[in-house]
Amino acid sequence: MTQSFVETAKYLSSSTFDPPPYLRPTGGPYETTYTASFQTARPYTSPHSFRPLSRSLEFPHKLLNGSSSGLEHLPYTAVTQRAIHKYTPQQWRTSNVLNVSSGEKERATAERLRDECSRLRTETALLTHRTQSDVNKKLEHRIHDINYWKTELEKQHADIVAEIKALQAFIGRLEKAVAATERPLNVTKQCLEYRERRVKIDLVHDNVESHLSKEVEMIENIQALLKKTMDQAHEQLWLLRSAKTLLEKDLSDKYSSLGIDGKCSTLNNFSKDIHFAPHSAERERKASIALRSEINGILMQSYVDLRNIFEVVNNEFSKRIEESVSAKRSLEKELARVMDEIASMENNVRDLKLAIAEKENPLKVAHTRLDKRSLRPNVELCRDPVQYRLVGEVGEISVSIDRLRMRLAEAEASLMALLRNKERLEDDIEVKTNSLFIDRDQCMVIRQQIRHISH
């Protein structure tokens, strides 16, 4: 038991525990005040083995017979007649020493426990202080992070709102562009319908009609592209609005978290998807910017294509009108020449008929002379030079009349051909006039309603 006290004292004297200032002793190194007592205290050892006093009373008859066992001088009283358990002075002293040693041991144990409790209080105070400082730092970092992301979210929210407005403006441009193609499409189809009213030889599939068909096809393709792009823009606008809603929700969460962390009521350092909303919004914003760039390119290219095909069709119309005017002018000149030729041929026919008529009387005269000379009597009825010449005259006049009649027939045939040609020329001129009216006075006039503008 004494050895345990000494070990405790040695442990306390060699302890590396550094108590706080308010627990340190004022003089010298720390040691227990009971060390000396532990070293000097010795339990009393009797030279004789300890026996209870009652052992001497095992043979009471010896006391009655006057035995010389050392107890013969005990007082003989009424009390001695009973068996009384008493301790010796040595036992009394031993008991005192043991009680003092036990008290010192308990006081040393209590002092050691107090020292350990003091050290534990100091350690826990330092640990609590460090933990609280670490929590405060983490709280500051958390608030800083939330403030940073709140600022980023606010910036992202402003960018998303601006992007939504910009995309809505581009959707408006697309709607205007689609609406602006309706009139050109109707005008182009109307031009094709007008040109279906051309007649006869002018009802041809010329370059104008080919380019008008291409213009209709291009306008319809551009309308389809613009409408498809508009659908994509509406879908992207919905995604932007969804991202905006997520940003607003995340912003609301950030404000709530700031209020909570600011009051230190609760901390949530394990929140998931902190960066989901801004990253999603940024992705949708970039997609919207790319879509707006694509829309802008489509609008510009559509404007260029529509303007180019419009100018090409107008140029083809101008060429066709110029060709029609030139053809009509040539036909009119030819008609004038044909009319002159018809007049000349009519005069020729009239002259031929007159010439034939003029030959009839000389022929009659010749026939009458021959007939008269056939009445000559007797020998006078001979073939004299006069007779030969009259016969020749009749033949010549007949041949002349035949030739004149043949030429008259040819002249009349030529006149009929000229008249038919005149009808064809007049009909063709009428066709050209109709075509010119359609191309120049109808198509080109309504095409002036087309106004291609950049949206």
Buried (B, 14 or more C-beta within 10 A) or exposed (E): EBEEBEEBBEEBEEBEEEBEEEBEEEEEEBBBEBBEBBEEBEEEEEEEEEEEEEEBBEEEEBBEEEBEEEEEEEEEEEEBEEEEEEEBEBBEBBEEBEEEBEEBBEBBEEBBEEBEEBBEEBEEEEEEEEEEEEEEEEBEEBBEBBEEBBEBBEEBBEBBEEBBEBBBEBBEBBBBBBEBBEEBBBBBBBBBEBBEEBEEEBBEEBBBBEBBBBBBEBBEEBBEBBEEBBEBBBEBBEBBBEBBEBBBEBBEBBEEBBEBBEEEEEBEEEEEEBEEBBEBBBEBBEBBBEBBEBBEEBBEEBBEBBBEBBEBBBEBBBEBBEBBBEBBEBBBEBBEEBBEBBEEBBEBBEBBBEBBEEBEEBBEBBBEBBEEBEEEEEEEEEEEEEBEEBEEBBEBBBEBBEBBBEBBEEBBEBBEBBBEBBEBBBBBBBBBBBBBBBBBEBBBEBBEEBEBEEB
